[in-house]
Amino acid sequence: MYARRRKRRLGRLTHDLTAAQWAGLVEAWGGCAYCGKGSGPLQKDCMLPIANGGRYTLANVVPACRSCNASKCSTEVTTWLRRKHLDEAAFLTRQRQVLEALTLALPSDGPGVGSESASKAS
């Protein structure tokens, strides 16, 4: 049942994260954006969860290890960082730097570049 609701919710949104942008994010972060773990597969994690209106966009997605992604679940990133006693300011500063670098390096493929989540991170 949950899977069907998620699929409907995803189908109603416009996602514009390209494969090149995802590859750029993975390379720029060099591992999990939250814990820094560099080994193992990384998952696309929405800082503003899809359940709360987030989308798969350059400004809203960071690479996360399976453990961090599962722990964060559908929690907004700053709330989760505080709960886990992680450095919120350092994460948001790094996310902004990565986003700015990728926005300059990669061609703009749509409205997701520099949109809603990037302005929230400042």
DSSP file (Angstrom, degrees, kcal/mol; ACC not computed):
  #  RESIDUE AA STRUCTURE BP1 BP2  ACC     N-H-->O    O-->H-N    N-H-->O    O-->H-N    TCO  KAPPA ALPHA  PHI   PSI    X-CA   Y-CA   Z-CA
    1    1 A M     >        0   0    0      0, 0.0     4,-2.1     0, 0.0     5,-0.2   0.000 360.0 360.0 360.0 -44.9    0.0    0.0    0.0
    2    2 A Y  H  >  +     0   0    0      1,-0.2     4,-2.6     2,-0.2     5,-0.2   0.909 360.0  54.6 -59.9 -41.5    2.8    2.4    0.9
    3    3 A A  H  > S+     0   0    0      1,-0.2     4,-2.3     2,-0.2    -1,-0.2   0.883 107.4  49.8 -61.9 -39.2    4.5    1.7   -2.4
    4    4 A R  H  > S+     0   0    0      2,-0.2     4,-2.3     1,-0.2    -1,-0.2   0.909 111.2  48.2 -67.6 -40.8    1.4    2.6   -4.4
    5    5 A R  H  X S+     0   0    0     -4,-2.1     4,-2.6     2,-0.2    -2,-0.2   0.924 112.4  49.0 -64.7 -42.7    1.0    5.9   -2.5
    6    6 A R  H  X S+     0   0    0     -4,-2.6     4,-2.8     1,-0.2     5,-0.2   0.916 110.1  51.5 -62.1 -43.0    4.6    6.7   -3.1
    7    7 A K  H  X S+     0   0    0     -4,-2.3     4,-2.1     2,-0.2    -1,-0.2   0.909 111.8  46.5 -61.9 -42.8    4.4    5.9   -6.8
    8    8 A R  H  X S+     0   0    0     -4,-2.3     4,-1.2     2,-0.2    -2,-0.2   0.921 112.9  49.7 -63.8 -43.8    1.3    8.2   -7.2
    9    9 A R  H  < S+     0   0    0     -4,-2.6     4,-0.5     1,-0.2     3,-0.4   0.912 112.3  47.6 -62.3 -42.7    3.0   11.0   -5.2
   10   10 A L  H >< S+     0   0    0     -4,-2.8     3,-1.0     1,-0.2    -1,-0.2   0.874 107.4  57.0 -65.3 -37.3    6.1   10.7   -7.4
   11   11 A G  H 3< S+     0   0    0     -4,-2.1    -1,-0.2     1,-0.2    -2,-0.2   0.749 102.4  55.3 -66.9 -24.3    4.0   10.6  -10.6
   12   12 A R  T 3< S+     0   0    0     -4,-1.2    -1,-0.2    -3,-0.4     2,-0.2   0.620  99.4  75.8 -83.8 -12.6    2.4   14.0   -9.7
   13   13 A L  S <  S-     0   0    0     -3,-1.0     2,-0.6    -4,-0.5    42,-0.0  -0.631  78.3-124.5-101.6 157.4    5.8   15.8   -9.3
   14   14 A T        -     0   0    0     -2,-0.2     2,-0.5     2,-0.0    -3,-0.1  -0.899  27.2-170.6 -99.2 118.3    8.2   17.1  -11.9
   15   15 A H        +     0   0    0     -2,-0.6    42,-0.2    40,-0.1    -5,-0.0  -0.931  12.9 172.1-110.0 130.1   11.7   15.6  -11.3
   16   16 A D        +     0   0    0     40,-1.2     2,-0.6    -2,-0.5    41,-0.2   0.111  27.8 131.0-128.8  24.6   14.5   17.1  -13.3
   17   17 A L        -     0   0    0     39,-1.3     2,-0.1    40,-0.1    40,-0.1  -0.697  45.6-151.5 -78.2 119.1   17.7   15.6  -11.8
   18   18 A T     >  -     0   0    0     -2,-0.6     4,-2.4     1,-0.1     5,-0.2  -0.420  24.8-111.7 -87.5 165.2   19.7   14.3  -14.8
   19   19 A A  H  > S+     0   0    0      1,-0.2     4,-2.4     2,-0.2     5,-0.2   0.874 120.0  52.8 -62.0 -38.0   22.2   11.4  -14.8
   20   20 A A  H  > S+     0   0    0      2,-0.2     4,-2.2     1,-0.2    -1,-0.2   0.892 108.9  49.0 -66.1 -39.5   25.0   13.9  -15.3
   21   21 A Q  H  > S+     0   0    0      2,-0.2     4,-2.4     1,-0.2    -2,-0.2   0.914 111.2  49.7 -66.0 -42.3   23.9   16.0  -12.3
   22   22 A W  H  X S+     0   0    0     -4,-2.4     4,-2.5     2,-0.2    -2,-0.2   0.930 110.9  49.3 -62.0 -44.7   23.7   12.9  -10.1
   23   23 A A  H  X S+     0   0    0     -4,-2.4     4,-2.4     1,-0.2    -1,-0.2   0.896 110.8  51.1 -60.9 -39.9   27.2   11.8  -11.2
   24   24 A G  H  X S+     0   0    0     -4,-2.2     4,-2.7     2,-0.2    -1,-0.2   0.886 109.6  49.9 -64.0 -39.8   28.4   15.3  -10.4
   25   25 A L  H  X S+     0   0    0     -4,-2.4     4,-2.6     2,-0.2     5,-0.3   0.931 111.1  48.6 -64.0 -45.9   26.9   15.2   -7.0
   26   26 A V  H  X S+     0   0    0     -4,-2.5     4,-2.0     1,-0.2     5,-0.4   0.921 115.5  44.6 -61.1 -44.5   28.4   11.8   -6.2
   27   27 A E  H  < S+     0   0    0     -4,-2.4    -2,-0.2    -5,-0.2    -1,-0.2   0.916 113.7  49.3 -66.5 -43.5   31.8   13.0   -7.3
   28   28 A A  H  < S+     0   0    0     -4,-2.7    -2,-0.2     1,-0.2    -1,-0.2   0.896 116.2  41.4 -65.9 -40.9   31.6   16.4   -5.6
   29   29 A W  H  < S-     0   0    0     -4,-2.6    -1,-0.2    -5,-0.2    -2,-0.2   0.835  91.1-151.4 -76.3 -31.9   30.6   14.9   -2.2
   30   30 A G     <  -     0   0    0     -4,-2.0     2,-0.3    -5,-0.3    -3,-0.1   0.680  68.3 -13.3  70.2  17.5   33.0   12.0   -2.5
   31   31 A G  S    S-     0   0    0     -5,-0.4     7,-0.2    32,-0.0     2,-0.2  -0.974 118.7  -4.6 152.6-160.4   30.8    9.7   -0.4
   32   32 A C     >  -     0   0    0      5,-2.5     4,-1.3    -2,-0.3    32,-0.2  -0.425  55.5-143.2 -64.3 130.5   27.7   10.1    1.9
   33   33 A A  T  4 S+     0   0    0     30,-3.2    -1,-0.2    -2,-0.2    31,-0.1   0.727  96.7  41.3 -67.2 -21.2   26.8   13.7    2.3
   34   34 A Y  T  4 S+     0   0    0     29,-0.3    -1,-0.2     3,-0.1    30,-0.1   0.908 132.3  12.9 -94.8 -51.0   25.9   13.1    5.9
   35   35 A C  T  4 S-     0   0    0      2,-0.1    -2,-0.1    51,-0.1     3,-0.1   0.592  91.5-124.5-106.9 -13.1   28.5   10.7    7.5
   36   36 A G     <  +     0   0    0     -4,-1.3     2,-0.1     1,-0.3    -3,-0.1   0.438  48.9 161.4  85.3  -0.5   31.2   10.8    4.8
   37   37 A K        -     0   0    0      1,-0.2    -5,-2.5    -6,-0.1    -1,-0.3  -0.357  17.6-173.0 -57.5 124.4   31.3    7.1    4.2
   38   38 A G        +     0   0    0     -7,-0.2     2,-0.3    -3,-0.1    -1,-0.2   0.583  53.6  79.4-100.4 -11.8   32.9    6.6    0.9
   39   39 A S  S    S+     0   0    0      2,-0.1    -7,-0.1    -7,-0.0    -2,-0.0  -0.675  77.8  28.1-100.0 154.2   32.5    2.8    0.3
   40   40 A G  S    S-     0   0    0     -2,-0.3     2,-0.1    25,-0.1     0, 0.0  -0.052  98.7 -43.9  88.7 167.2   29.4    1.1   -0.9
   41   41 A P        -     0   0    0      0, 0.0    25,-0.5     0, 0.0     2,-0.3  -0.367  54.0-140.0 -71.0 147.6   26.6    2.2   -3.1
   42   42 A L        -     0   0    0     23,-0.1     2,-0.3    -2,-0.1    23,-0.2  -0.836  10.4-148.4-108.7 147.9   25.0    5.6   -2.6
   43   43 A Q  E     -A   64   0A   0     21,-3.4    21,-2.4    -2,-0.3     2,-0.6  -0.803  24.6-106.2-112.6 153.9   21.3    6.5   -2.8
   44   44 A K  E     -A   63   0A   0     -2,-0.3     2,-0.5    19,-0.2    17,-0.0  -0.700  40.1-170.6 -78.2 120.2   19.6    9.7   -3.9
   45   45 A D  E     -A   62   0A   0     17,-2.4    17,-2.3    -2,-0.6     2,-0.6  -0.961  16.7-140.2-117.1 128.7   18.3   11.4   -0.7
   46   46 A C  E     -A   61   0A   0     -2,-0.5    15,-0.2    15,-0.2    10,-0.1  -0.750   2.8-153.3 -84.9 122.7   15.9   14.3   -0.9
   47   47 A M  S    S+     0   0    0     13,-3.3    30,-1.7    -2,-0.6    -1,-0.2   0.926  98.9  42.3 -62.1 -43.9   16.8   16.9    1.8
   48   48 A L  S    S-     0   0    0     12,-0.3    -1,-0.3     7,-0.2    28,-0.1  -0.918 110.0-123.7 -97.6 108.0   13.2   18.0    1.7
   49   49 A P    > > -     0   0    0      0, 0.0     5,-2.6     0, 0.0     3,-1.5  -0.065   6.5-122.5 -57.8 150.8   11.5   14.6    1.5
   50   50 A I  G > 5S+     0   0    0      1,-0.3     3,-1.9     3,-0.2    24,-0.1   0.856 113.9  63.1 -57.6 -36.1    9.1   13.7   -1.3
   51   51 A A  G 3 5S+     0   0    0      1,-0.3    -1,-0.3     2,-0.1    23,-0.1   0.743 106.7  44.6 -61.9 -22.7    6.5   13.1    1.4
   52   52 A N  G < 5S-     0   0    0     -3,-1.5    -1,-0.3    23,-0.0    -2,-0.2   0.143 135.7 -82.2-108.5  18.1    6.7   16.8    2.3
   53   53 A G  T < 5S+     0   0    0     -3,-1.9    -3,-0.2     1,-0.2    -2,-0.1   0.508  82.2 142.7  99.3   5.1    6.7   18.1   -1.2
   54   54 A G      < -     0   0    0     -5,-2.6     2,-0.3    -8,-0.1    -1,-0.2  -0.267  31.2-156.4 -74.4 166.0   10.3   17.7   -2.2
   55   55 A R        -     0   0    0     -7,-0.1     2,-1.4    57,-0.1    -7,-0.2  -0.908  31.6 -95.6-137.1 163.7   11.5   16.6   -5.7
   56   56 A Y  S    S+     0   0    0     -2,-0.3   -39,-1.3   -10,-0.1   -40,-1.2  -0.698  71.4 137.7 -81.6  92.2   14.5   15.0   -7.3
   57   57 A T    >>  -     0   0    0     -2,-1.4     4,-1.6   -41,-0.2     3,-1.1  -0.897  68.7-107.8-132.2 162.2   16.3   18.1   -8.3
   58   58 A L  T 34 S+     0   0    0     -2,-0.3     3,-0.1     1,-0.3    55,-0.1   0.874 120.3  50.0 -56.6 -38.5   19.9   19.2   -8.2
   59   59 A A  T 34 S+     0   0    0     53,-1.0    -1,-0.3     1,-0.2    54,-0.1   0.634 117.5  38.2 -77.6 -14.1   19.1   21.6   -5.4
   60   60 A N  T <4 S+     0   0    0     -3,-1.1   -13,-3.3    -5,-0.1     2,-0.4   0.543  99.5  80.6-115.4  -9.7   17.3   19.0   -3.2
   61   61 A V  E  <  +A   46   0A   0     -4,-1.6   -15,-0.2   -15,-0.2   -17,-0.1  -0.829  44.7 171.4-108.9 138.4   19.2   15.8   -3.7
   62   62 A V  E     -A   45   0A   0    -17,-2.3   -17,-2.4    -2,-0.4     2,-0.3  -0.966  39.8-102.6-133.2 153.5   22.4   14.6   -2.0
   63   63 A P  E     -A   44   0A   0      0, 0.0   -30,-3.2     0, 0.0     2,-0.4  -0.593  44.6-179.2 -75.5 136.4   24.2   11.2   -2.1
   64   64 A A  E     -A   43   0A   0    -21,-2.4   -21,-3.4    -2,-0.3   -32,-0.1  -0.991  27.5-118.6-137.0 144.3   23.5    9.2    1.1
   65   65 A C     >  -     0   0    0     -2,-0.4     4,-2.6   -23,-0.2     5,-0.2  -0.349  39.3-104.5 -71.6 163.9   24.7    5.8    2.3
   66   66 A R  H  > S+     0   0    0    -25,-0.5     4,-2.5     1,-0.2     5,-0.2   0.887 119.4  53.1 -59.3 -40.6   21.9    3.3    3.0
   67   67 A S  H  > S+     0   0    0      2,-0.2     4,-2.2     1,-0.2    -1,-0.2   0.935 112.7  41.8 -62.9 -48.6   22.2    3.7    6.7
   68   68 A C  H  > S+     0   0    0      2,-0.2     4,-2.8     1,-0.2     5,-0.2   0.907 114.8  51.5 -66.3 -41.6   21.8    7.5    6.7
   69   69 A N  H  X S+     0   0    0     -4,-2.6     4,-2.1     1,-0.2    -2,-0.2   0.914 112.8  45.1 -62.5 -43.3   19.1    7.4    4.1
   70   70 A A  H  < S+     0   0    0     -4,-2.5    -1,-0.2    -5,-0.2    -2,-0.2   0.885 114.3  49.2 -67.9 -38.2   17.1    4.8    6.1
   71   71 A S  H  < S+     0   0    0     -4,-2.2    -2,-0.2    -5,-0.2    -1,-0.2   0.905 112.7  46.5 -67.0 -42.0   17.7    6.7    9.4
   72   72 A K  H >< S+     0   0    0     -4,-2.8     3,-2.4     1,-0.2    -2,-0.2   0.881  81.7 159.2 -68.5 -38.3   16.6   10.1    7.9
   73   73 A C  T 3< S-     0   0    0     -4,-2.1    -1,-0.2     1,-0.3    -2,-0.1  -0.267  74.6 -20.8  52.9-123.5   13.5    8.5    6.3
   74   74 A S  T 3  S+     0   0    0     -3,-0.1     2,-0.3    -4,-0.1    -1,-0.3   0.013 104.7 123.4-106.6  28.5   11.0   11.2    5.6
   75   75 A T  S <  S-     0   0    0     -3,-2.4     2,-0.1     1,-0.1   -23,-0.0  -0.663  71.2-106.0 -87.3 143.4   12.4   13.7    8.1
   76   76 A E     >  -     0   0    0     -2,-0.3     4,-2.2     1,-0.1     3,-0.3  -0.444  35.6-115.6 -66.4 143.6   13.6   17.2    6.9
   77   77 A V  H  > S+     0   0    0    -30,-1.7     4,-2.8     1,-0.2     5,-0.2   0.838 109.7  48.5 -58.1 -43.9   17.4   17.3    6.8
   78   78 A T  H  > S+     0   0    0      1,-0.2     4,-2.1     2,-0.2    -1,-0.2   0.891 111.8  50.4 -68.5 -36.9   18.0   20.0    9.4
   79   79 A T  H  > S+     0   0    0     -3,-0.3     4,-2.1     2,-0.2    -1,-0.2   0.930 113.6  45.9 -62.0 -45.1   15.7   18.3   11.9
   80   80 A W  H  X S+     0   0    0     -4,-2.2     4,-2.3     2,-0.2    -2,-0.2   0.910 110.2  52.9 -65.7 -43.5   17.5   14.9   11.3
   81   81 A L  H  <>S+     0   0    0     -4,-2.8     5,-2.8     1,-0.2     4,-0.4   0.903 111.2  47.3 -59.6 -41.3   20.9   16.5   11.6
   82   82 A R  H ><5S+     0   0    0     -4,-2.1     3,-1.1     3,-0.2    -1,-0.2   0.918 110.9  51.0 -65.8 -42.9   20.1   18.0   14.9
   83   83 A R  H 3<5S+     0   0    0     -4,-2.1    -2,-0.2     1,-0.3    -1,-0.2   0.870 113.5  45.0 -62.7 -37.3   18.6   14.8   16.2
   84   84 A K  T 3<5S-     0   0    0     -4,-2.3    -1,-0.3    -5,-0.1    -2,-0.2   0.431 111.6-121.8 -86.1   0.3   21.7   12.9   15.2
   85   85 A H  T < 5 +     0   0    0     -3,-1.1     2,-0.2    -4,-0.4    -3,-0.2   0.872  60.2 150.8  58.6  40.5   24.0   15.6   16.7
   86   86 A L      < -     0   0    0     -5,-2.8     2,-1.2    -6,-0.2    -1,-0.2  -0.633  60.6 -89.6 -96.6 161.1   25.7   16.2   13.4
   87   87 A D     >  -     0   0    0     -2,-0.2     4,-2.1     1,-0.2     5,-0.2  -0.563  43.6-178.9 -76.8  95.6   27.1   19.5   12.3
   88   88 A E  H  > S+     0   0    0     -2,-1.2     4,-2.7     1,-0.2     5,-0.2   0.913  79.2  50.6 -62.0 -46.6   24.2   21.2   10.6
   89   89 A A  H  > S+     0   0    0      1,-0.2     4,-2.3     2,-0.2    -1,-0.2   0.907 110.8  48.9 -61.9 -42.8   26.1   24.4    9.7
   90   90 A A  H  > S+     0   0    0      2,-0.2     4,-2.4     1,-0.2    -1,-0.2   0.912 112.3  48.8 -64.3 -42.2   28.9   22.5    8.1
   91   91 A F  H  X S+     0   0    0     -4,-2.1     4,-2.9     2,-0.2    -2,-0.2   0.950 113.2  45.9 -62.0 -49.2   26.5   20.3    6.1
   92   92 A L  H  X S+     0   0    0     -4,-2.7     4,-2.0     1,-0.2    -2,-0.2   0.866 113.2  50.3 -65.0 -36.2   24.5   23.3    4.8
   93   93 A T  H  X S+     0   0    0     -4,-2.3     4,-2.1    -5,-0.2    -1,-0.2   0.935 113.5  45.3 -64.7 -46.5   27.7   25.2    3.9
   94   94 A R  H  X S+     0   0    0     -4,-2.4     4,-2.7     2,-0.2     5,-0.2   0.901 111.2  53.2 -64.2 -41.3   29.1   22.2    2.0
   95   95 A Q  H  X S+     0   0    0     -4,-2.9     4,-2.5     1,-0.2    -1,-0.2   0.901 109.7  48.6 -61.5 -40.6   25.8   21.6    0.2
   96   96 A R  H  X S+     0   0    0     -4,-2.0     4,-2.5     2,-0.2    -1,-0.2   0.909 111.5  49.3 -65.7 -42.2   25.7   25.2   -0.9
   97   97 A Q  H  X S+     0   0    0     -4,-2.1     4,-2.4     2,-0.2    -2,-0.2   0.922 112.7  47.3 -62.6 -45.3   29.3   25.0   -2.2
   98   98 A V  H  X S+     0   0    0     -4,-2.7     4,-2.6     2,-0.2     5,-0.2   0.929 112.7  49.4 -62.2 -45.8   28.6   21.8   -4.1
   99   99 A L  H  X S+     0   0    0     -4,-2.5     4,-2.4    -5,-0.2    -2,-0.2   0.915 111.9  47.8 -61.7 -44.3   25.5   23.2   -5.6
  100  100 A E  H  X S+     0   0    0     -4,-2.5     4,-1.7     2,-0.2    -1,-0.2   0.920 113.0  48.5 -63.1 -43.6   27.2   26.4   -6.7
  101  101 A A  H  X S+     0   0    0     -4,-2.4     4,-2.1     1,-0.2    -2,-0.2   0.918 114.7  44.6 -63.9 -43.5   30.1   24.5   -8.2
  102  102 A L  H  X S+     0   0    0     -4,-2.6     4,-2.9     2,-0.2    -1,-0.2   0.850 108.2  57.5 -71.4 -33.6   27.8   22.1  -10.1
  103  103 A T  H  < S+     0   0    0     -4,-2.4    -1,-0.2    -5,-0.2    -2,-0.2   0.878 113.2  41.0 -63.3 -36.7   25.5   24.9  -11.3
  104  104 A L  H  < S+     0   0    0     -4,-1.7    -2,-0.2    -5,-0.2    -1,-0.2   0.861 120.2  43.6 -76.2 -36.9   28.5   26.5  -12.9
  105  105 A A  H  < S+     0   0    0     -4,-2.1    -2,-0.2    -5,-0.2    -3,-0.2   0.837 109.8  55.6 -81.2 -34.2   30.0   23.3  -14.3
  106  106 A L  S  < S-     0   0    0     -4,-2.9     2,-0.1    -5,-0.2     3,-0.0  -0.760  88.7-108.2-104.2 146.5   26.9   21.6  -15.6
  107  107 A P        -     0   0    0      0, 0.0     2,-0.5     0, 0.0    -2,-0.1  -0.411  40.3-104.7 -67.2 145.9   24.4   23.0  -18.1
  108  108 A S        +     0   0    0      1,-0.1    -5,-0.0    -2,-0.1    -4,-0.0  -0.612  38.3 178.0 -74.4 120.3   21.1   23.9  -16.8
  109  109 A D        -     0   0    0     -2,-0.5    -1,-0.1     1,-0.2   -92,-0.0   0.367  59.1 -35.3-104.4   3.1   18.5   21.3  -17.7
  110  110 A G  S >  S-     0   0    0      1,-0.0     3,-1.1     3,-0.0    -1,-0.2  -0.992  82.8 -51.7 166.4-170.5   15.5   22.8  -16.0
  111  111 A P  T 3  S+     0   0    0      0, 0.0   -54,-0.1     0, 0.0    -1,-0.0   0.575 107.9  80.1 -72.8 -10.5   14.0   24.7  -13.1
  112  112 A G  T >   +     0   0    0      2,-0.1     3,-1.3     3,-0.1   -53,-1.0   0.725  67.9  96.9 -71.2 -21.0   15.6   22.4  -10.4
  113  113 A V  T <  S-     0   0    0     -3,-1.1     3,-0.0     1,-0.3    -5,-0.0  -0.580 107.6 -10.8 -75.7 116.4   19.0   24.2  -10.6
  114  114 A G  T 3  S+     0   0    0     -2,-0.6    -1,-0.3     1,-0.1    -2,-0.1   0.744 106.3 133.6  71.8  23.9   19.2   26.7   -7.9
  115  115 A S    X>  -     0   0    0     -3,-1.3     4,-1.4     3,-0.1     3,-1.0   0.226  67.2 -34.1 -91.7-145.8   15.5   26.5   -7.0
  116  116 A E  H 3> S+     0   0    0      1,-0.3     4,-1.3     2,-0.2     5,-0.1   0.752 130.1  45.9 -48.9 -46.9   13.6   26.2   -3.7
  117  117 A S  H 3> S+     0   0    0      1,-0.2     4,-1.7     2,-0.2    -1,-0.3   0.832 107.2  58.1 -72.4 -31.1   16.0   24.1   -1.6
  118  118 A A  H <> S+     0   0    0     -3,-1.0     4,-0.5     1,-0.2    -1,-0.2   0.900 107.4  47.3 -65.3 -39.1   19.1   26.0   -2.4
  119  119 A S  H >< S+     0   0    0     -4,-1.4     3,-0.5     1,-0.2    -1,-0.2   0.824 110.0  53.7 -72.5 -29.1   17.5   29.2   -1.1
  120  120 A K  H 3< S+     0   0    0     -4,-1.3    -1,-0.2     1,-0.2    -2,-0.2   0.823 103.0  58.4 -70.0 -30.6   16.4   27.4    2.1
  121  121 A A  H 3<        0   0    0     -4,-1.7    -1,-0.2     1,-0.2    -2,-0.2   0.654 360.0 360.0 -74.5 -15.1   20.0   26.3    2.7
  122  122 A S    <<        0   0    0     -4,-0.5    -1,-0.2    -3,-0.5    -2,-0.1   0.489 360.0 360.0 -82.3 360.0   21.3   29.8    2.8
